[in-house]
C-alpha cells in the first residue's frame, strides 16, 4: 500500500488482452521468420542443445520444413513471452488488485520505517538549504521539492501511525504511538527550520511582486506553506522560538498520551442481571460472565456497544447513574494532561501575538474570530432555549409517570443519565418507535451494501469487495473494497479510484468510537502518475451472536452514513498534492460533506431501500419509516443545546483568563462545565466532565457545519437551486456527480467557501437549518 504506484495503475485485468492480441497478430502474420530482433526467445530456443544437434538442413529440407517449423517456433515464442509477461507483471497485478504493502508490520519494522522516512525527508530539506540561496529560490527548486517530499512521506507515515488504533498487539500499538511521536517531533523540527523558511518566504514575496506562472493549486501550496511557517514562530526571536518549539513538542506528547490512555481504557462495572433489567438480550449475551466473588454477575464495559444500550434501556435509574458517572470519570489521569495542554496552547498563542488560542486557531478558519463564533453560538442558544425548556418539561412529566409505575420516588429533577432512557421511552410511547424492532430491518451487511449502492448511484462509483487470496487487511473482521469510477457510456475501460476498508466491530485495544482514517493520500507525482488513496472506517457496532447478525439501530445507520461520507470525500478527491487531499480542508469545514450525507437517513425511499429484515428479507413497513422521519427533530432543541455546550466549553477553556494568571494555575473544569450546561440540565455539580476530552480538543464549530450541510442538502439536492429550483429527488445522480466534482473532488486545493458557492449558486446561509428545526428563517 505504501508507495505503490505503477504504470498499470489505471488498468484492469482485461485491459492486457488487446496488447497481447496485437502481439499475437504480429507473430502470426509476419512474413519473416522470428529472429532475435523480433523475438529474443526464439533465438534462445535455437541455441537449445537438442536443436543444435540436428543435421544441417539442405535447401530442399529447409524449404519443406521452414514454414511449419517457424510457425511452431512462433507459437512457442509467444507462449514463452506470455509466461514472461505474466511472471513479470504478477507482482504488479497483486499490488494493484489487493496486495498493497501487507499489514504485517512488527514493532521493529514500524520504528525502522519511521526512522527511514525521517532521514530521507531531512536529507531533502538539507539539500535544498545547501543548494539554494534566497536570491536563487524558485517554486521549482524549493516549494515543489518540499511538496513532493510530503507526498512521498504520506504514502507510509499514515499507516504506521494507524496501528495504534486497530492492532490487537499491545507492542505494535505502543510502537505505532512512538512512531507518531517521532514523526510529530520531526514535523515540528521541519516547521521551524529558519533556513527553509527564508527560501519559502523569498518565493512567496517574489510571487507577490510578480505572479508565478503556476496552477491555482500550486500557488495555494506556496501560500499555505508560508503561512504555516509564520504561524510556527519563525518570526520570533531566538529565545521565544526555542520556547515555541518546546511547547509544540510537549503538546504533541500530551496529545498522543491522552489518546493512548483512552484507546486502552478497559474499565467497567460488575452488575447483577436484575440491575441490568431492560437491557437487550443480545447485549447481555456478549458481556463477560463473573467468577469467584463476581459469580452470577455481568461485566459492563464503557465501550459504546455496552454503554449506549444500557443508558437507553436499563430500567433501574441507579444502574444508569453508575454507568454514566463511571464513563464520565474514566481516565481521570487525563485531567492533568488536559490542564497542561490548555495552558501550553495559551502560551503558544500569546508568543505569536494572539490574545488566546481560540483567536490563533480561528484566524485561518471560515469563522475568522472568537467574537463571531461566540455571537453566533449565543444567538443560537437563545433561539433553542425555549424549545429546550419545553422538551425538558415533557420529559420530566414522562419520568414522573414512569417512576410511579415502577414504584420509585421522584425527586422532581431530570439528570443527564436520565436522558437517553426517557428520550427512547418518549419515542416508543408517543411515536410508537421501537428502536430494537427497527434494528431488525437493518442487518449490518445488507445496510453497508445498500449504502454503497446509494453512493454508486449518487457519485458514479463502483465498489468491488476483495474476497480472494489477494485480500490484505489488519484483522479478520475487516472488509476491503476496490473502488472504481462507473463504466463510461462510450464503452471504454473503468478507471481506478482507490481502496476502502471497513473495520466495524469492537475488540480489545481498538479505537473506541467511530472515525475515518486516511491510510494513504491520493496525489499526482512529478511524472504525471496517479497515486491512489486508501481510507478506513473504524467503528464499534455490535458483533453478530449465534442467533442474530449484527443489527443497526437507526442512529447507528446515521453514524455509518456519516463516517462513510468522510471515506467518500477521502476517495474521490483529485489533487496534485497530498496536503490538500480529501478531508485535508480547514477544520471547521471537514464535517460538512459528511454531515450533509446523513440527510439520506431521513428520506423514505433511501431508508426503505436500505432495509431487509434479518429473518424474512422484508422491507421495513412504510408506517415505521414515516414514524422514524417524524421523530427527526424530537428533542432536537436539547440535542443541539448539548452540542452548544461542547462548543461553549471549548471556547471557554481556550479563552479563559485563568490560564495566564500566575496565581490561578488551575482551570475549574467541573464548575465551568456545569455552568455552561444551564439552563436545560439539572446535573449534579460534584463531578468533573471528562467526556468532552474524548472529542478533538479544538472542534468548536461543528454547528456551523450543520448550517452549511442542511443548506447544501436543501437547495442542492432537493430543489435544484441552480437549475430553476425544480423539485427533485435526493437521489438525483446528476446533482450528486456535480457535488462530487465541485466540492468533494477539490479537497483543500481551493477555498472551501468558493466550492460551496459554486455548488449552491450563492452564499450558504443558516435558513435551511432553522427551517429544518421548525424555527423559521433567521431574522
C-alpha positions in Angstrom: 0.0 0.0 0.0 2.8 2.4 0.9 4.2 3.9 -2.2 2.6 1.5 -4.6 2.3 3.4 -7.9 2.6 1.6 -11.2 2.3 2.1 -15.0 -0.7 -0.2 -14.9 -2.3 1.8 -12.2 -5.5 2.5 -14.1 -5.6 -0.9 -15.9 -8.0 -3.7 -15.0 -7.0 -7.3 -15.9 -8.9 -7.5 -19.2 -7.1 -4.4 -20.5 -4.0 -6.5 -21.1 -5.8 -8.6 -23.7 -5.7 -6.1 -26.6 -2.0 -5.7 -26.2 -1.4 -9.4 -26.3 -3.7 -9.9 -29.3 -1.8 -7.3 -31.1 1.5 -9.1 -30.4 0.0 -12.4 -31.4 -1.1 -11.0 -34.7 2.4 -9.7 -35.3 3.8 -13.1 -34.7 1.2 -14.9 -36.8 1.2 -12.6 -39.8 4.9 -11.8 -40.1 6.3 -12.6 -43.5 9.7 -13.2 -41.9 10.7 -16.0 -39.6 11.1 -14.9 -36.0 14.6 -13.5 -35.3 16.4 -12.1 -32.4 15.2 -8.6 -33.4 11.6 -9.8 -33.5 11.7 -12.2 -30.6 14.7 -12.9 -28.4 13.1 -16.0 -27.0 13.3 -17.7 -30.5 17.0 -17.0 -30.6 17.4 -18.7 -27.2 15.4 -21.7 -28.4 17.6 -22.1 -31.4 20.5 -22.4 -29.1 18.8 -25.2 -27.2 21.3 -28.3 -27.4 18.8 -30.8 -29.0 18.1 -28.3 -31.8 21.8 -27.6 -32.3 22.4 -31.4 -32.6 20.2 -31.7 -35.7 22.0 -32.2 -39.0 22.5 -29.1 -41.1 19.4 -28.5 -43.3 19.6 -28.9 -47.1 17.9 -26.3 -49.3 15.2 -28.8 -50.1 14.6 -29.8 -46.5 14.7 -26.2 -45.4 12.1 -25.2 -48.0 9.9 -28.1 -46.9 10.3 -27.6 -43.2 10.8 -23.9 -42.7 7.1 -22.8 -42.7 5.8 -25.3 -40.1 9.0 -25.2 -38.1 8.9 -21.4 -37.8 5.2 -21.4 -37.2 5.8 -23.8 -34.3 8.6 -21.6 -33.0 6.3 -18.6 -33.3 3.7 -20.2 -31.1 6.4 -21.4 -28.6 7.9 -17.9 -28.6 4.5 -16.4 -28.0 3.8 -18.8 -25.1 7.2 -18.1 -23.6 6.7 -14.3 -24.0 3.2 -14.6 -22.4 4.6 -16.6 -19.5 7.3 -14.0 -19.1 4.8 -11.2 -19.1 2.6 -13.0 -16.5 5.5 -13.7 -14.2 7.0 -10.2 -14.7 3.6 -8.5 -14.0 2.4 -10.8 -11.3 3.8 -8.6 -8.5 2.2 -5.6 -10.2 -1.1 -7.3 -10.6 -1.1 -8.4 -7.0 -0.3 -4.9 -5.8 -2.9 -3.4 -7.9 -5.6 -5.9 -7.2 -5.3 -6.1 -3.5 -1.8 -6.8 -2.2 -0.6 -3.4 -1.3 2.0 -3.3 1.3 0.8 -6.1 3.6 -0.4 -5.2 7.1 2.4 -7.3 8.6 4.4 -4.7 10.3 6.2 -5.6 13.5 7.1 -3.2 16.3 10.6 -3.2 15.0 9.6 -2.5 11.3 7.3 0.3 12.3 10.1 2.1 14.1 12.7 1.4 11.4 10.4 2.6 8.7 9.8 5.8 10.8 13.5 6.5 11.1 14.0 5.8 7.4 11.2 8.3 6.4 12.5 10.9 8.7 16.1 10.5 7.5 15.0 10.7 3.8 12.9 13.8 4.4 15.6 15.6 6.4 18.0 14.9 3.6 15.7 16.6 1.1 15.5 19.6 3.3 19.2 19.7 3.9 20.0 19.5 0.2 17.6 22.4 -0.6 19.1 24.5 2.2 22.6 23.8 0.9 22.0 24.2 -2.8 19.6 27.2 -2.9 20.0 30.8 -1.7 17.1 33.2 -1.1 18.1 35.1 -4.2 18.0 32.0 -6.4 14.9 30.4 -4.7 12.1 29.5 -7.1 8.9 27.5 -6.9 10.6 24.6 -8.7 13.8 24.3 -6.6 12.2 24.9 -3.2 8.4 24.7 -2.8 7.8 21.9 -5.4 10.5 19.7 -3.9 9.1 20.2 -0.3 5.6 19.4 -1.5 6.7 16.3 -3.4 8.5 15.1 -0.3 5.3 15.5 1.7 3.6 13.3 -1.0 6.1 10.5 -0.7 6.3 10.6 3.1 2.5 10.3 3.3 2.4 7.0 1.5 3.8 5.3 4.5 3.5 7.6 7.5 -0.3 7.3 7.9 -0.3 3.6 8.1 2.4 3.2 10.7 0.5 5.6 12.9 -2.7 3.8 12.3 -1.8 0.6 14.1 -2.2 2.2 17.5 -5.9 2.4 16.8 -6.6 -1.1 15.4 -3.9 -3.6 16.3 -4.7 -6.4 18.7 -1.0 -6.5 19.8 -0.1 -4.0 22.5 3.6 -4.0 21.5 2.6 -2.9 18.0 0.2 -0.3 19.3 2.9 1.1 21.5 5.4 1.2 18.6 2.8 2.9 16.5 2.3 5.6 19.2 6.1 6.0 19.5 6.3 6.3 15.7 3.7 9.0 15.7 5.5 10.8 18.4 8.8 10.7 16.4 7.0 11.9 13.2 5.4 14.7 15.1 8.7 15.8 16.6 10.3 15.7 13.2 7.3 17.7 11.8 7.9 20.3 14.5 11.6 20.4 13.6 10.8 20.8 9.9 8.2 23.5 10.5 10.7 25.6 12.5 13.7 25.4 10.1 14.6 29.1 9.6 16.9 28.2 6.6 13.9 26.6 4.7 11.5 29.4 5.8 13.8 32.1 4.3 13.7 30.3 0.9 9.9 29.8 1.0 9.4 33.4 2.1 11.6 34.6 -0.8 9.4 32.7 -3.3 6.3 34.0 -1.6 7.4 37.6 -1.8 8.5 37.1 -5.4 5.0 35.8 -6.2 3.5 38.9 -4.6 5.6 41.2 -6.8 5.2 39.2 -10.0 2.7 36.3 -10.0 4.3 32.9 -10.7 3.0 31.0 -13.8 1.7 28.0 -11.8 -1.7 26.4 -11.3 -4.0 27.8 -8.6 -3.4 24.7 -6.5 0.4 25.2 -6.7 0.0 28.8 -5.7 -2.2 27.7 -2.8 0.6 25.3 -1.7 3.0 28.3 -1.6 0.6 30.5 0.3 -0.2 27.8 2.9 3.4 26.7 3.3 4.5 30.3 4.0 1.5 30.9 6.4 2.4 27.7 8.3 6.0 28.7 8.8 4.9 32.1 10.1 2.3 30.5 12.4 5.1 28.2 13.7 7.0 31.1 15.2 9.7 31.7 12.6 9.2 35.4 13.0 10.1 35.2 16.8 13.4 36.0 18.4 15.7 33.1 19.1 14.7 32.7 22.8 10.9 32.7 22.1 11.4 30.5 19.0 13.1 27.9 21.2 10.3 28.0 23.8 7.7 27.8 21.0 9.4 24.6 19.7 9.5 23.1 23.2 5.7 23.8 23.6 4.8 22.2 20.3 6.8 19.0 21.2 5.2 18.9 24.7 1.7 19.3 23.2 2.4 16.5 20.8 3.4 14.2 23.6 0.4 15.1 25.7 -2.0 14.5 22.8 -0.5 11.1 22.0 -0.6 10.0 25.6 -4.1 11.3 26.1 -5.4 9.3 23.1 -3.4 6.2 24.1 -4.9 6.1 27.6 -8.5 6.4 26.1 -7.9 3.7 23.5 -6.5 1.3 26.0 -9.1 2.1 28.8 -10.7 -1.2 29.7 -12.7 -0.3 32.8 -16.3 -1.2 33.6 -18.7 -2.2 36.4 -20.0 -5.6 37.6 -23.8 -5.8 37.7 -26.3 -8.4 38.6 -28.8 -9.5 35.9 -31.5 -7.8 37.9 -29.6 -4.4 37.9 -29.5 -4.7 34.1 -33.2 -5.4 33.7 -34.4 -4.0 30.4 -31.0 -4.1 28.6 -31.5 -6.0 25.3 -30.7 -9.8 25.5 -28.2 -9.7 22.6 -26.1 -7.1 24.6 -26.3 -9.2 27.8 -25.2 -12.3 25.9 -22.0 -10.5 24.8 -21.0 -9.5 28.4 -18.2 -11.2 30.3 -19.5 -13.6 33.0 -18.3 -13.3 36.5 -16.3 -15.9 38.5 -15.4 -16.1 42.2 -16.6 -13.1 44.1 -18.4 -11.9 40.9 -20.1 -15.2 40.3 -23.6 -14.6 38.7 -22.7 -11.0 37.7 -22.0 -9.5 34.3 -19.2 -7.1 33.5 -20.4 -4.0 31.6 -17.6 -2.0 29.9 -17.6 1.6 28.8 -17.4 0.7 25.2 -20.2 2.2 23.1 -21.7 -1.2 22.3 -22.3 -1.8 26.1 -22.7 1.8 27.2 -25.4 3.2 24.9 -27.9 0.2 25.1 -27.6 0.3 28.9 -28.3 4.1 29.1 -31.3 3.7 26.8 -32.9 0.5 28.2 -31.8 -0.1 31.8 -34.9 0.3 33.9 -33.1 0.9 37.2 -32.1 4.6 37.4 -29.2 3.8 39.8 -27.7 1.5 37.2 -27.8 4.3 34.6 -26.3 6.7 37.1 -23.4 4.4 37.9 -22.7 3.7 34.3 -23.0 7.4 33.3 -20.7 8.7 36.1 -18.3 5.8 35.6 -17.9 6.6 31.9 -17.7 10.4 32.5 -14.9 9.8 35.0 -12.9 7.2 33.3 -9.2 8.1 32.6 -9.2 10.6 35.4 -5.4 10.8 35.0 -6.1 12.6 31.7 -7.5 15.7 33.6 -4.0 16.9 34.4 -2.9 16.3 30.8 -5.8 18.4 29.7 -5.0 21.3 32.0 -1.4 21.3 30.8 -2.5 21.3 27.2 -4.8 24.3 27.7 -2.0 26.3 29.4 0.6 25.4 26.8 -1.8 26.3 23.9 -2.5 29.7 25.5 1.2 30.4 26.0 2.0 29.4 22.4 -0.7 31.7 21.0 0.5 34.7 23.1 4.1 34.1 21.9 2.7 34.8 18.4 0.9 37.9 19.5 -2.7 36.5 19.8 -4.9 37.1 22.8 -5.9 33.4 23.1 -5.6 30.0 21.5 -9.1 30.5 20.1 -8.1 33.6 18.3 -5.0 31.9 16.9 -6.9 28.9 15.6 -9.9 30.8 14.2 -7.7 33.3 12.2 -7.3 30.7 9.4 -10.8 29.2 9.7 -14.0 30.1 7.9 -15.4 31.8 11.1 -12.3 34.0 11.5 -12.7 35.4 15.0 -13.8 34.3 18.6 -16.3 37.2 18.6 -18.0 36.0 15.5 -18.2 32.5 16.9 -19.5 33.5 20.3 -22.0 35.8 18.8 -23.3 33.0 16.6 -23.4 30.5 19.4 -25.1 32.9 21.8 -27.8 33.7 19.2 -28.4 30.1 18.5 -28.6 29.2 22.2 -31.2 32.0 22.7 -33.3 30.6 19.8 -33.1 27.0 21.0 -33.5 27.5 24.8 -37.4 27.9 24.8 -37.7 24.7 22.9 -35.2 23.0 25.2 -37.2 24.0 28.3 -40.4 22.8 26.7 -38.8 19.5 25.9 -37.4 19.1 29.4 -40.9 19.8 30.8 -42.3 17.0 28.8 -39.5 14.6 29.7 -39.9 15.3 33.4 -43.6 14.5 33.2 -42.8 11.2 31.5 -40.2 10.4 34.2 -42.6 11.2 36.9 -45.2 8.8 35.4 -42.6 6.1 34.8 -41.2 6.2 38.3 -44.7 6.0 39.7 -45.5 2.9 37.6 -42.3 1.1 38.9 -42.8 2.3 42.5 -39.8 4.6 42.8 -39.7 8.1 44.4 -39.5 11.1 42.1 -37.2 14.0 43.3 -38.6 16.3 40.5 -35.2 16.5 38.7 -34.1 15.4 35.3 -30.5 14.2 35.2 -28.1 13.6 32.3 -28.2 9.8 32.9 -32.0 10.0 32.5 -31.9 11.5 29.0 -31.2 8.5 26.7 -33.7 6.4 28.6 -36.6 8.8 28.6 -35.8 10.1 25.1 -36.2 6.5 23.9 -39.3 6.0 26.0 -40.9 9.1 24.5 -40.3 7.8 21.0 -41.8 4.5 21.8 -44.9 5.8 23.7 -45.8 8.9 21.7 -44.5 7.8 18.2 -44.6 4.0 18.6 -41.0 3.9 17.6 -39.3 0.7 18.8 -35.5 1.0 18.2 -35.0 -2.7 18.7 -37.7 -3.6 16.2 -36.4 -1.1 13.7 -32.9 -2.6 14.1 -34.3 -5.9 12.8 -34.6 -4.3 9.4 -31.0 -3.1 9.2 -28.6 -6.0 9.4 -25.1 -4.6 9.1 -24.0 -6.4 5.9 -27.2 -5.6 3.9 -27.1 -2.0 5.2 -23.5 -1.5 4.2 -24.2 -3.0 0.8 -27.2 -0.6 0.4 -25.2 2.4 1.4 -22.5 1.6 -1.1 -25.2 1.3 -3.8 -26.5 4.7 -2.9 -23.0 6.2 -3.2 -22.6 4.4 -6.5 -25.8 5.9 -7.9 -25.1 9.4 -6.5 -21.5 9.8 -7.3 -20.8 7.5 -10.2 -18.7 4.9 -8.4 -18.5 1.1 -8.2 -17.4 -0.9 -5.1 -16.0 -4.4 -5.5 -15.3 -6.3 -2.3 -12.0 -8.2 -2.2 -12.7 -11.8 -1.1 -9.9 -13.9 -2.8 -6.4 -14.6 -1.6 -5.3 -11.0 -2.5 -7.3 -9.6 0.4 -5.0 -7.5 2.5 -6.3 -6.5 5.9 -5.1 -5.9 9.5 -7.8 -8.0 11.2 -10.1 -10.8 10.0 -13.2 -8.7 10.7 -12.0 -6.1 8.3 -13.5 -5.8 4.8 -11.6 -4.4 1.8 -13.1 -2.9 -1.4 -11.6 -1.8 -4.7 -13.3 1.4 -5.8 -13.8 2.3 -9.5 -15.4 5.1 -11.4 -18.6 3.9 -13.1 -18.4 2.3 -16.5 -18.1 5.0 -19.2 -21.0 5.2 -21.6 -18.6 5.0 -24.6 -17.5 1.5 -23.6 -14.0 2.5 -22.6 -12.4 0.9 -19.5 -13.3 1.9 -16.0 -10.7 3.8 -14.0 -9.5 3.0 -10.5 -10.4 5.4 -7.7 -8.9 3.9 -4.5 -9.3 1.5 -1.6 -12.0 1.4 1.1 -11.6 -0.6 4.3 -14.4 -1.2 6.9 -13.4 -2.3 10.4 -16.8 -2.3 12.2 -16.7 -4.4 15.4 -15.2 -3.7 18.8 -12.2 -5.5 20.2 -9.7 -5.0 23.0 -7.2 -2.2 22.4 -9.2 -0.8 19.4 -10.2 2.9 19.0 -13.5 3.1 20.9 -15.5 5.5 18.8 -16.4 5.9 15.2 -13.9 7.6 12.8 -12.5 7.6 9.4 -8.7 7.3 8.9 -6.8 8.1 5.8 -4.2 5.3 5.2 -2.7 6.7 2.1 -3.3 10.0 0.4 -4.0 10.5 -3.3 -1.9 12.8 -5.4 -0.3 13.1 -8.8 3.5 12.7 -8.9 6.0 14.7 -10.9 5.8 12.2 -13.8 2.1 12.5 -14.1 1.3 9.1 -12.5 -1.6 9.0 -10.1 -1.2 7.6 -6.6 -4.5 6.2 -5.3 -5.9 6.8 -1.8 -6.8 4.3 0.8 -9.3 5.1 3.5 -10.6 3.1 6.5 -13.8 3.4 8.5 -13.3 2.3 12.1 -16.5 1.8 14.1 -17.8 -0.3 17.0 -21.1 -1.8 16.1 -22.3 -4.9 18.0 -20.9 -8.2 16.9 -23.1 -11.0 15.5 -24.4 -13.5 18.0 -25.1 -17.2 17.4 -28.8 -16.3 16.8 -28.6 -12.9 15.2 -26.4 -10.9 12.8 -25.2 -7.5 13.8 -28.2 -5.2 13.7 -28.1 -1.5 13.4 -30.4 0.9 15.2 -31.4 3.9 13.2 -28.9 6.2 15.0 -26.1 3.7 14.1 -27.3 3.8 10.5 -26.8 7.6 10.7 -23.3 7.1 12.2 -22.3 4.7 9.5 -23.5 7.1 6.8 -21.6 9.9 8.4 -18.3 8.1 8.6 -18.7 6.6 5.1 -19.2 10.2 4.0 -15.7 11.0 5.2 -14.5 7.9 3.4 -16.1 9.0 0.1 -14.5 12.5 0.5 -11.2 10.8 1.0 -11.6 8.6 -2.0 -12.9 10.9 -4.7 -10.7 13.9 -4.1 -8.3 14.6 -7.0 -5.5 16.9 -6.1 -1.9 17.2 -7.2 -0.6 17.5 -3.7 -1.3 15.2 -0.7 -1.6 18.2 1.7 -4.9 19.1 0.0 -6.2 15.5 -0.5 -9.7 14.6 0.7 -10.5 15.7 4.2 -7.4 17.9 4.4 -9.6 21.0 4.5 -10.0 23.8 7.1 -11.1 22.3 10.4 -14.5 24.0 10.5 -15.4 22.6 7.1 -14.2 19.0 7.5 -17.5 17.7 8.9 -19.7 19.5 6.3 -19.7 16.9 3.5 -20.2 14.0 5.9 -23.0 15.6 7.9 -24.7 16.5 4.6 -24.8 12.8 3.7 -26.6 12.0 6.9 -29.7 13.5 5.4 -30.2 10.4 3.3 -31.0 8.5 6.5 -34.2 10.7 6.8 -35.8 10.0 3.5 -38.5 7.4 2.8 -37.0 6.0 -0.4 -33.5 5.6 1.0 -34.5 4.0 4.3 -36.7 1.6 2.5 -34.1 0.6 0.0 -31.5 0.1 2.8 -33.8 -2.2 4.8 -34.2 -6.0 4.8 -35.5 -7.9 7.8 -32.7 -10.2 9.0 -35.1 -13.2 9.1 -37.6 -12.6 6.3 -35.9 -10.2 4.0 -39.0 -8.0 4.0 -38.6 -4.2 3.6 -39.4 -2.0 6.6 -43.1 -1.1 6.7 -43.9 2.3 5.4 -45.6 3.5 8.6 -42.5 2.6 10.5 -40.4 4.6 8.1 -42.7 7.6 8.4 -42.5 7.4 12.2 -38.7 7.5 12.0 -38.8 10.6 9.9 -41.4 12.2 12.1 -39.0 11.9 15.1 -36.1 13.6 13.3 -36.5 16.7 15.4 -38.0 15.3 18.5 -35.9 16.7 21.4 -33.8 18.4 18.7 -33.5 21.6 20.8 -32.0 19.6 23.7 -29.7 17.8 21.3 -28.4 21.0 19.8 -28.1 22.7 23.2 -25.9 19.8 24.2 -23.7 20.4 21.2 -23.6 24.0 22.0 -22.4 23.1 25.5 -19.3 21.5 23.9 -18.8 24.5 21.6 -19.1 27.0 24.5 -16.9 24.8 26.7 -14.2 24.7 24.0 -14.3 28.4 23.6 -14.3 28.9 27.4 -11.2 26.9 28.1 -9.3 28.4 25.2 -10.1 32.0 26.1 -10.1 31.8 29.9 -8.0 34.5 31.8 -7.3 31.9 34.5 -4.9 30.2 32.1 -2.5 33.1 32.1 -2.9 34.4 35.7 0.0 33.2 37.7 -2.0 32.9 40.9 -4.7 30.8 39.3 -3.0 27.9 37.6 -6.0 25.6 37.9 -8.9 25.5 35.5 -12.2 24.7 37.3 -13.3 22.1 34.8 -16.3 20.8 36.7 -17.8 24.2 37.6 -17.1 25.6 34.2 -18.9 22.6 32.5 -21.8 22.6 34.9 -22.4 26.3 34.5 -22.4 26.0 30.7 -25.0 23.2 30.8 -27.6 25.6 32.2 -30.5 26.2 31.7 -31.5 22.8 30.4 -29.7 20.5 32.8 -30.0 19.7 36.4 -27.0 17.5 36.6 -25.1 17.4 40.0 -22.1 19.6 40.1 -19.7 17.4 42.0 -18.2 15.5 39.1 -15.6 16.6 36.6 -16.6 16.3 33.0 -14.2 14.0 31.2 -16.2 13.0 28.1 -15.6 16.3 26.3 -11.9 15.5 26.3 -12.5 12.4 24.2 -13.6 14.7 21.4 -11.0 16.5 19.3 -9.6 19.2 21.6 -10.5 22.0 19.3 -13.6 21.2 17.3 -15.5 24.3 18.1 -17.6 25.0 15.0 -19.5 21.8 14.5 -22.7 23.7 14.4 -21.5 26.0 11.6 -21.1 22.7 9.6 -24.6 21.7 10.3 -25.9 25.0 8.9 -23.9 24.5 5.7 -24.8 20.9 5.3 -28.6 21.4 5.7 -28.3 24.2 3.3 -26.4 22.0 0.8 -28.9 19.2 1.1 -31.9 21.5 0.7 -31.4 23.7 -2.4 -28.6 21.5 -3.8 -30.3 18.1 -3.8 -34.0 18.8 -3.3 -34.6 21.9 -5.2 -32.0 22.1 -8.0 -31.4 25.7 -6.9 -29.0 26.3 -9.8 -31.4 24.8 -12.3 -34.5 26.9 -11.7 -35.3 25.4 -8.3 -37.2 22.4 -9.8 -38.2 19.9 -7.1 -36.1 16.8 -7.4 -35.3 13.6 -5.6 -32.3 13.5 -3.2 -31.1 10.6 -5.4 -30.6 12.8 -8.4 -27.4 11.4 -9.9 -26.7 14.5 -12.0 -26.6 16.7 -8.9 -24.7 14.0 -6.9 -22.0 14.0 -9.6 -21.9 17.7 -9.7 -21.5 17.8 -5.9 -18.7 15.3 -6.2 -16.8 17.3 -8.8 -17.5 20.7 -7.4 -17.0 20.2 -3.7 -15.6 16.7 -2.8 -13.1 16.4 -5.6 -11.4 19.7 -4.8 -10.4 18.7 -1.2 -8.5 21.6 0.2 -7.0 22.7 -3.1 -9.1 25.8 -3.2 -11.0 27.9 -0.7 -13.8 25.8 0.7 -16.3 28.6 0.7 -15.8 29.1 -3.1 -16.6 25.4 -3.6 -19.9 25.8 -1.7 -20.8 29.0 -3.5 -20.2 27.4 -6.9 -22.4 24.4 -6.0 -25.2 26.4 -4.4 -25.0 29.3 -6.8 -24.9 31.7 -3.9 -23.5 32.2 -0.4 -24.5 29.5 2.1 -26.7 30.6 5.0 -28.5 29.2 8.1 -32.1 29.5 6.8 -32.3 25.8 5.9 -31.1 24.8 9.4 -33.6 26.9 11.2 -36.4 25.8 8.9 -35.5 22.1 9.5 -35.8 22.7 13.2 -39.2 24.4 12.7 -37.9 27.7 13.9 -38.4 29.5 10.6 -35.8 31.7 8.9 -33.4 33.7 11.0 -34.4 37.3 11.0 
